[in-house]
Amino acid sequence: MNFHLLSLMTWLPLAGAVLMYFTGDSANPATARNARWIALWTSLLVLVLAVVMVVGFNPSVHGFQFVDSAEWIPAYGIGYRMGVDGISLFFVALSALLTPVAVLASWRESRRVRDYMAAFLLLETMTIGMFSALDFLLFYIFFEGVLIPMYLIIGVWGGERRIHAAVKFFLFTLAGSLPMLLALVWMWHHAGTTDMVQLMHTAIAPTTQDWLFVAFLLSFGVKAAVWPMHTWLPDAYGEAPLPGTIMLAAVLSKMGAYGFLRFSLPMLPQATAYFEPFMFALGIIGIVYISFAALAQTDIKRMIAYSSVAHMGLIVVGIFTVTVAGIEGALFQMVSHGLVIAALFLCVGILLARGHSLRLDQLGGLASRMPVYATFLMLFVMANVGLPGTSGFVGEILVMIGAIQANFWVALLVGSGMILSVMYMLVMIRRVLFDKARSVANAVMADIGPREWLMLAPLAVLVIVLGFVPGGLTHIFDGAVQDLVHAHVAALSSGAHARLAMIKQ
């Protein structure tokens, strides 16, 4: 079933972006129309291939599947290596699912449409390539390549302060990635290869692991918006066009968390254990502090943006419990968060399309004026706060189980952050849906249309299905997570004497 599937999924969006520039002059209105349809059909084709990949994935097989490899720079141990396991499978699928949603959300964009659609297809190439790369150098290229289309999306099509937000996003993420480049060079020099599978089984001295862990933390922490490396995010989320915000929050923020799972835990087990309390502290502060920041927001888009950062704190805690329940909870939460946060930002976009202000003190009464919209918004808010029966609950409860296995006080503090999320999201719901209508009284109050149904309904179905049948997801990544945890425990056992000797010295 492996007909270079991952390579096809990775490079097909880039081919679609190039095709757009052969459809006519940019000043011709037909060119913009063609660009929209090329972007939509290309992204839908990639989604179909992603479904084929998920259906064809065998959870009972350990290791990577759909592997695609070729010699690249053999003299230096560098190759073109692609593959997915139970951990990376759904990140590839999430990228494939949300790209056509972002394209549909961009359908009414009128400025430089061809360039805009091409940027989203290029972004899809970079994200799918990054989540499926099995060569460290290839991973780094895709990881950094994401900056180019997202910088353009924010800087060209963003809000009034778009240049400031785009430059800040670019500088933060680029500066954070430079330490990872140094780590890449050191690991290549040490192991003689950039093959990530081989690097996972390469012994590294505990002291060196500490420095490499810090390098990865600076890179992945910025991408995942881990406190206090999150300060670029409010500006980027606030100024990016809504489809760009969707991809930032739902897909790009997962790149950092994925990096921890793919590099820090398997390659640096002693350092992971050594820094575990520190990572718990960062995650908990992120949950609690950012939740209070969200509660203070007066703009619905910024409140949802801060909510996204708070959930990344929960994911970080789940990962660094290094338990099967905690990591599976973090993975489930990442998938759920991608679906839910994308849907919430789509709901914000619907308000903007109808001329509504996004200020909470100027909204109200939408439950009676837009009942279908209100139903969707309520569902996604309840999923965001972890209501049982939604996908958000499954991820949160698994992280809590993993946290209590690691440390009772960590679980208690994480639970307090979850309570705060309920507070600010219910405040938002009350003001938007049920308070008395304010300045929007004379605005057009049309409920959601067919295109908006097409974007929101699949996300709603997935949120409910994953809430009631979570085993369909956990069954697939269970094997990869168990292998990761068992390898981590074994590495700690074999390296315990080396760490003890270092401490005694």
C-alpha positions as CSV (number, residue, x, y, z in Angstrom):
1,M,0.0,0.0,0.0
2,N,3.1,2.2,0.2
3,F,3.3,3.9,-3.3
4,H,5.5,6.7,-2.0
5,L,2.4,7.9,-0.2
6,L,4.1,10.2,2.3
7,S,6.2,11.9,-0.4
8,L,3.1,12.3,-2.6
9,M,1.2,13.9,0.3
10,T,4.2,16.1,1.1
11,W,5.0,17.5,-2.3
12,L,1.5,17.5,-4.0
13,P,0.6,20.8,-2.3
14,L,3.8,22.4,-3.5
15,A,3.0,21.2,-7.0
16,G,-0.5,22.7,-6.7
17,A,1.0,26.0,-5.6
18,V,3.4,26.1,-8.6
19,L,0.4,25.2,-11.0
20,M,-1.4,28.3,-9.9
21,Y,1.2,30.5,-11.5
22,F,0.5,28.9,-14.9
23,T,-3.2,29.8,-14.9
24,G,-3.0,33.3,-16.2
25,D,-2.1,36.9,-15.3
26,S,-2.6,37.9,-11.7
27,A,-4.7,40.9,-12.7
28,N,-7.3,38.6,-14.3
29,P,-10.3,37.8,-12.0
30,A,-10.3,34.3,-13.5
31,T,-6.9,33.7,-12.1
32,A,-8.1,34.3,-8.6
33,R,-11.0,32.0,-9.1
34,N,-8.7,29.3,-10.5
35,A,-6.3,29.7,-7.6
36,R,-9.1,29.1,-5.1
37,W,-10.3,25.9,-6.8
38,I,-6.7,24.6,-7.3
39,A,-6.0,25.1,-3.6
40,L,-9.3,23.4,-2.6
41,W,-9.0,20.4,-4.8
42,T,-5.3,19.9,-4.1
43,S,-5.9,20.0,-0.3
44,L,-8.9,17.7,-0.6
45,L,-6.8,15.2,-2.6
46,V,-4.1,15.3,0.1
47,L,-6.9,14.7,2.7
48,V,-8.1,11.7,0.7
49,L,-4.5,10.3,0.7
50,A,-4.4,11.0,4.5
51,V,-7.5,8.9,5.0
52,V,-5.9,6.1,2.9
53,M,-2.9,6.3,5.1
54,V,-4.9,6.2,8.4
55,V,-7.0,3.3,7.1
56,G,-3.9,1.4,5.9
57,F,-1.9,2.0,9.1
58,N,-1.4,-1.2,11.2
59,P,-1.3,-0.5,14.9
60,S,0.1,-3.9,15.7
61,V,3.2,-3.3,13.7
62,H,6.0,-1.6,15.8
63,G,8.2,1.0,14.3
64,F,7.6,3.3,11.3
65,Q,5.3,2.5,8.4
66,F,4.9,4.0,4.9
67,V,8.6,4.5,4.9
68,D,10.1,6.2,1.9
69,S,13.9,6.7,1.7
70,A,16.6,7.6,-0.8
71,E,20.2,8.6,-0.7
72,W,20.7,12.3,-0.4
73,I,24.2,13.1,0.9
74,P,25.5,9.5,1.7
75,A,29.1,10.6,2.4
76,Y,27.8,12.4,5.5
77,G,25.1,9.9,6.5
78,I,22.3,12.3,5.4
79,G,19.3,10.8,3.5
80,Y,15.8,11.5,2.4
81,R,13.8,9.5,5.0
82,M,10.1,9.7,5.6
83,G,7.7,7.6,7.7
84,V,5.0,7.7,10.3
85,D,4.3,5.8,13.5
86,G,1.4,6.0,15.9
87,I,2.7,9.3,17.3
88,S,3.1,11.2,14.1
89,L,0.2,9.6,12.1
90,F,-2.5,11.9,13.4
91,F,-0.4,15.1,13.1
92,V,-0.1,14.4,9.4
93,A,-3.8,13.7,9.2
94,L,-4.6,16.9,11.2
95,S,-2.5,19.0,8.8
96,A,-4.3,17.4,5.8
97,L,-7.8,18.0,7.4
98,L,-7.3,21.6,8.4
99,T,-5.7,22.9,5.2
100,P,-8.9,22.6,3.1
101,V,-10.8,24.2,6.1
102,A,-8.4,27.1,6.0
103,V,-8.8,27.4,2.2
104,L,-12.6,27.5,2.6
105,A,-12.2,30.1,5.3
106,S,-10.2,32.1,2.9
107,W,-12.7,31.9,0.1
108,R,-13.7,35.6,0.2
109,E,-10.2,37.0,0.4
110,S,-9.8,39.4,-2.5
111,R,-6.2,40.6,-2.1
112,R,-3.5,38.8,-4.1
113,V,-5.6,35.6,-4.0
114,R,-3.1,33.4,-5.9
115,D,-0.2,34.3,-3.6
116,Y,-2.5,33.8,-0.6
117,M,-3.6,30.3,-1.6
118,A,-0.1,29.3,-2.7
119,A,1.1,30.2,0.8
120,F,-1.3,27.9,2.4
121,L,-0.4,25.0,0.1
122,L,3.3,25.7,0.8
123,L,2.5,25.6,4.5
124,E,0.9,22.2,4.1
125,T,4.0,20.8,2.4
126,M,6.2,22.0,5.2
127,T,3.9,20.7,8.1
128,I,3.3,17.3,6.6
129,G,7.0,17.0,5.7
130,M,8.1,17.9,9.2
131,F,5.7,15.5,10.9
132,S,6.8,12.6,8.7
133,A,10.6,13.3,8.4
134,L,12.9,10.6,9.8
135,D,16.1,12.4,9.0
136,F,17.2,15.2,11.4
137,L,18.4,17.5,8.6
138,L,15.2,17.0,6.6
139,F,13.2,17.6,9.8
140,Y,15.1,20.9,10.4
141,I,14.5,22.1,6.8
142,F,10.8,21.5,7.1
143,F,10.7,22.9,10.6
144,E,12.3,26.2,9.5
145,G,10.5,26.2,6.2
146,V,7.2,26.7,8.0
147,L,8.4,30.3,8.8
148,I,8.3,31.4,5.2
149,P,4.6,31.0,4.3
150,M,3.4,31.9,7.8
151,Y,5.5,35.1,7.8
152,L,3.9,36.1,4.5
153,I,0.4,35.2,5.6
154,I,0.7,37.4,8.7
155,G,2.8,40.2,7.1
156,V,0.8,40.6,3.9
157,W,-2.8,39.7,4.8
158,G,-2.8,40.4,8.5
159,G,-4.3,43.3,10.5
160,E,-3.0,46.9,11.1
161,R,0.0,45.8,13.1
162,R,0.8,42.9,10.8
163,I,4.4,43.8,10.1
164,H,5.3,44.0,13.8
165,A,3.6,40.7,14.5
166,A,5.2,39.0,11.5
167,V,8.7,40.1,12.3
168,K,8.3,39.2,16.0
169,F,7.0,35.7,15.0
170,F,9.9,35.2,12.6
171,L,12.6,36.4,14.9
172,F,11.4,34.5,17.9
173,T,11.0,31.2,16.1
174,L,14.2,31.6,14.1
175,A,16.3,32.5,17.2
176,G,14.8,29.5,19.0
177,S,15.7,27.2,16.2
178,L,19.4,28.1,16.1
179,P,20.3,26.1,19.2
180,M,18.6,23.1,17.6
181,L,20.8,23.5,14.5
182,L,23.9,23.4,16.8
183,A,22.5,20.3,18.5
184,L,21.9,18.8,15.0
185,V,25.6,19.4,14.1
186,W,26.8,17.9,17.4
187,M,24.7,14.8,17.1
188,W,25.8,14.3,13.5
189,H,29.4,14.6,14.6
190,H,28.8,12.2,17.5
191,A,26.9,9.5,15.6
192,G,28.0,10.1,12.0
193,T,24.4,10.2,10.7
194,T,21.3,12.2,10.8
195,D,19.0,9.2,10.7
196,M,16.6,9.8,13.6
197,V,15.9,6.1,14.2
198,Q,19.6,5.5,14.7
199,L,20.0,8.6,16.9
200,M,17.2,7.3,19.2
201,H,19.5,4.3,20.0
202,T,22.8,6.3,20.2
203,A,24.3,6.6,23.7
204,I,25.0,10.2,24.8
205,A,26.7,11.2,28.0
206,P,24.4,12.6,30.7
207,T,26.1,16.0,30.9
208,T,25.9,16.4,27.2
209,Q,22.3,15.4,27.2
210,D,21.5,18.3,29.5
211,W,22.9,20.8,27.0
212,L,21.2,19.2,24.1
213,F,17.9,19.2,26.1
214,V,18.2,23.0,26.7
215,A,18.9,23.5,23.0
216,F,15.7,21.5,22.1
217,L,13.7,23.3,24.8
218,L,14.6,26.7,23.3
219,S,13.5,25.6,19.9
220,F,10.4,23.5,20.6
221,G,9.3,25.7,23.5
222,V,9.0,28.7,21.3
223,K,7.0,26.8,18.7
224,A,4.7,25.3,21.4
225,A,4.4,28.7,23.0
226,V,5.5,27.3,26.4
227,W,5.6,30.0,29.1
228,P,7.6,32.3,29.2
229,M,8.5,31.7,25.5
230,H,5.0,32.5,24.4
231,T,5.2,36.3,24.1
232,W,5.2,36.3,20.3
233,L,1.9,34.5,20.2
234,P,-0.7,37.1,21.2
235,D,0.5,39.5,18.5
236,A,0.7,36.7,15.8
237,Y,-2.7,35.3,16.7
238,G,-4.3,38.8,16.9
239,E,-2.9,40.2,13.7
240,A,-2.9,37.1,11.4
241,P,-5.9,36.6,9.2
242,L,-8.4,34.0,10.6
243,P,-7.2,31.1,8.3
244,G,-3.6,31.8,9.3
245,T,-4.6,31.9,13.0
246,I,-6.3,28.5,12.5
247,M,-3.1,27.0,11.2
248,L,-1.0,28.6,13.8
249,A,-3.1,27.4,16.7
250,A,-4.2,24.1,15.4
251,V,-1.1,22.8,13.6
252,L,2.0,24.8,14.1
253,S,1.8,24.9,17.9
254,K,1.9,21.1,17.8
255,M,5.3,21.1,16.1
256,G,7.0,22.0,19.4
257,A,5.2,19.3,21.4
258,Y,5.9,16.8,18.7
259,G,9.6,17.7,18.8
260,F,9.7,16.9,22.5
261,L,8.2,13.5,21.8
262,R,10.4,12.8,18.8
263,F,13.7,14.1,20.2
264,S,13.9,14.9,23.9
265,L,12.2,11.8,25.4
266,P,13.8,9.1,23.2
267,M,17.2,10.6,22.5
268,L,17.8,12.4,25.9
269,P,16.3,10.1,28.6
270,Q,18.5,11.1,31.5
271,A,18.2,14.8,30.7
272,T,14.4,14.4,30.4
273,A,14.2,12.9,33.9
274,Y,16.6,15.5,35.3
275,F,14.5,18.4,33.9
276,E,11.1,16.9,34.5
277,P,10.3,19.1,37.6
278,F,11.3,22.2,35.6
279,M,9.1,21.2,32.7
280,F,6.2,20.6,35.2
281,A,6.7,24.0,36.6
282,L,6.7,25.6,33.1
283,G,3.5,23.8,32.2
284,I,1.7,24.6,35.4
285,I,2.7,28.3,35.3
286,G,1.5,28.4,31.7
287,I,-1.8,26.9,32.6
288,V,-2.5,29.1,35.6
289,Y,-0.9,32.4,34.5
290,I,-2.2,32.3,31.0
291,S,-5.7,31.3,32.2
292,F,-5.8,34.5,34.3
293,A,-4.5,36.5,31.3
294,A,-7.4,35.0,29.2
295,L,-9.9,35.9,31.9
296,A,-8.7,39.6,31.6
297,Q,-9.2,39.8,27.8
298,T,-12.0,42.0,26.4
299,D,-11.6,40.6,22.8
300,I,-13.0,37.2,22.0
301,K,-10.2,36.4,19.5
302,R,-7.5,37.1,22.0
303,M,-9.3,35.2,24.8
304,I,-9.4,32.1,22.5
305,A,-5.7,32.7,21.7
306,Y,-4.7,32.7,25.3
307,S,-6.9,29.6,25.9
308,S,-4.8,27.9,23.3
309,V,-1.6,28.7,25.1
310,A,-3.0,27.4,28.4
311,H,-3.9,24.1,26.8
312,M,-0.3,23.8,25.5
313,G,0.8,23.9,29.1
314,L,-1.5,21.0,29.9
315,I,0.1,19.1,26.9
316,V,3.6,19.8,28.2
317,V,2.7,18.4,31.6
318,G,1.3,15.2,30.0
319,I,4.4,14.6,27.9
320,F,6.8,15.0,30.7
321,T,5.0,12.6,33.0
322,V,6.6,10.0,30.8
323,T,3.8,7.6,31.5
324,V,1.6,5.8,29.0
325,A,-1.5,7.6,30.3
326,G,0.1,11.0,30.4
327,I,1.6,10.9,26.9
328,E,-1.5,9.3,25.4
329,G,-3.5,12.1,27.0
330,A,-1.1,14.7,25.6
331,L,-1.4,13.2,22.1
332,F,-5.2,13.0,22.4
333,Q,-5.4,16.5,23.7
334,M,-3.2,17.8,20.8
335,V,-5.6,16.2,18.2
336,S,-8.7,17.4,20.1
337,H,-7.2,20.9,20.6
338,G,-6.4,21.1,16.9
339,L,-10.0,20.4,16.0
340,V,-11.6,22.6,18.7
341,I,-9.3,25.6,18.5
342,A,-9.7,25.6,14.7
343,A,-13.5,25.5,15.1
344,L,-13.5,28.3,17.7
345,F,-11.5,30.6,15.4
346,L,-13.9,29.7,12.6
347,C,-16.7,30.9,14.9
348,V,-14.8,34.2,15.4
349,G,-14.5,34.5,11.6
350,I,-18.2,34.1,11.2
351,L,-18.8,37.1,13.5
352,L,-16.3,39.1,11.5
353,A,-17.9,38.2,8.2
354,R,-21.2,39.6,9.5
355,G,-19.7,42.9,10.7
356,H,-19.8,42.1,14.4
357,S,-17.3,43.6,16.8
358,L,-15.2,41.1,18.6
359,R,-15.3,43.0,21.9
360,L,-17.1,41.1,24.6
361,D,-18.7,44.3,25.9
362,Q,-20.3,44.9,22.4
363,L,-21.6,41.4,21.8
364,G,-24.7,39.7,23.2
365,G,-28.0,38.0,22.4
366,L,-26.7,35.8,19.6
367,A,-28.3,32.7,21.0
368,S,-31.7,33.9,19.9
369,R,-30.6,35.6,16.7
370,M,-28.2,32.9,15.4
371,P,-29.3,29.7,17.0
372,V,-27.4,27.3,14.8
373,Y,-24.2,29.3,15.2
374,A,-24.8,29.4,19.0
375,T,-25.2,25.6,19.1
376,F,-21.9,25.1,17.3
377,L,-20.1,27.7,19.5
378,M,-21.5,26.1,22.7
379,L,-20.4,22.6,21.6
380,F,-16.8,23.7,20.9
381,V,-16.6,25.8,24.1
382,M,-17.7,22.7,26.1
383,A,-15.1,20.6,24.3
384,N,-12.5,23.2,25.1
385,V,-13.3,23.0,28.8
386,G,-13.3,19.2,28.8
387,L,-17.0,18.4,29.1
388,P,-17.6,14.6,29.2
389,G,-18.8,13.3,25.9
390,T,-16.4,15.6,23.9
391,S,-12.9,14.9,22.8
392,G,-11.5,17.5,25.2
393,F,-12.6,15.5,28.2
394,V,-10.6,12.3,27.1
395,G,-7.3,14.1,26.7
396,E,-7.6,16.0,30.0
397,I,-8.6,13.0,32.1
398,L,-5.7,10.9,30.7
399,V,-3.2,13.8,31.4
400,M,-4.6,13.9,34.9
401,I,-4.1,10.2,35.4
402,G,-0.6,10.5,34.1
403,A,0.1,13.5,36.3
404,I,-1.2,11.8,39.5
405,Q,1.0,8.8,38.7
406,A,4.0,11.2,38.5
407,N,3.2,13.6,41.3
408,F,0.0,14.3,43.3
409,W,0.8,18.0,43.6
410,V,1.3,18.4,39.9
411,A,-2.1,16.8,39.3
412,L,-3.7,19.2,41.8
413,L,-2.2,22.3,40.2
414,V,-3.1,21.1,36.7
415,G,-6.7,20.5,37.9
416,S,-6.9,24.1,39.2
417,G,-5.9,25.4,35.8
418,M,-8.7,23.3,34.2
419,I,-11.2,25.0,36.6
420,L,-9.9,28.4,35.5
421,S,-10.5,27.5,31.8
422,V,-14.1,26.8,32.7
423,M,-14.4,30.2,34.2
424,Y,-13.2,32.3,31.3
425,M,-14.9,30.3,28.6
426,L,-18.2,30.4,30.4
427,V,-17.8,34.2,30.8
428,M,-17.3,34.4,27.1
429,I,-20.4,32.3,26.4
430,R,-22.6,34.3,28.7
431,R,-21.5,37.6,27.1
432,V,-21.7,36.5,23.5
433,L,-24.8,34.3,23.5
434,F,-27.0,35.2,26.5
435,D,-26.4,38.8,27.6
436,K,-28.6,41.5,26.3
437,A,-27.7,42.6,22.7
438,R,-25.6,45.8,22.6
439,S,-24.2,47.6,19.7
440,V,-24.8,44.7,17.3
441,A,-28.6,45.3,17.4
442,N,-28.8,46.6,13.9
443,A,-26.2,44.3,12.4
444,V,-27.1,41.6,9.9
445,M,-27.9,38.5,11.9
446,A,-27.9,35.8,9.2
447,D,-27.2,32.4,10.7
448,I,-24.4,30.2,9.2
449,G,-24.5,29.4,5.5
450,P,-23.6,26.3,3.4
451,R,-19.9,27.1,3.2
452,E,-19.7,27.6,7.0
453,W,-21.7,24.4,7.6
454,L,-19.1,22.6,5.4
455,M,-16.3,23.9,7.6
456,L,-17.9,23.4,11.1
457,A,-20.0,20.2,10.7
458,P,-17.0,17.8,10.2
459,L,-15.1,19.3,13.1
460,A,-18.2,19.0,15.3
461,V,-18.7,15.3,14.3
462,L,-15.1,14.5,15.0
463,V,-15.2,16.2,18.4
464,I,-18.3,14.2,19.4
465,V,-17.2,10.8,18.0
466,L,-13.8,11.1,19.6
467,G,-15.5,12.0,22.9
468,F,-17.7,8.9,22.8
469,V,-15.3,6.4,21.1
470,P,-11.8,7.5,22.2
471,G,-10.4,4.0,21.7
472,G,-10.3,4.4,18.0
473,L,-7.6,7.0,18.5
474,T,-5.7,5.6,21.5
475,H,-5.6,2.1,20.0
476,I,-3.5,3.5,17.1
477,F,-0.9,5.3,19.1
478,D,-0.8,3.0,22.1
479,G,1.9,0.8,20.7
480,A,4.2,3.7,19.8
481,V,3.7,5.3,23.2
482,Q,4.3,2.1,25.1
483,D,7.5,1.5,23.1
484,L,8.6,5.1,23.9
485,V,7.9,4.8,27.7
486,H,9.6,1.4,27.9
487,A,12.7,2.5,26.1
488,H,12.8,5.6,28.3
489,V,12.6,3.5,31.5
490,A,15.3,1.1,30.2
491,A,17.6,4.0,29.3
492,L,17.2,5.5,32.7
493,S,18.1,2.2,34.3
494,S,21.2,1.7,32.3
495,G,22.3,5.3,32.7
496,A,21.5,5.6,36.4
497,H,25.1,4.8,37.5
498,A,26.5,7.4,35.1
499,R,24.3,10.1,36.5
500,L,25.1,9.1,40.1
501,A,28.8,9.2,39.4
502,M,28.5,12.6,37.9
503,I,26.6,13.9,40.9
504,K,29.2,12.5,43.3
505,Q,32.0,14.2,41.5
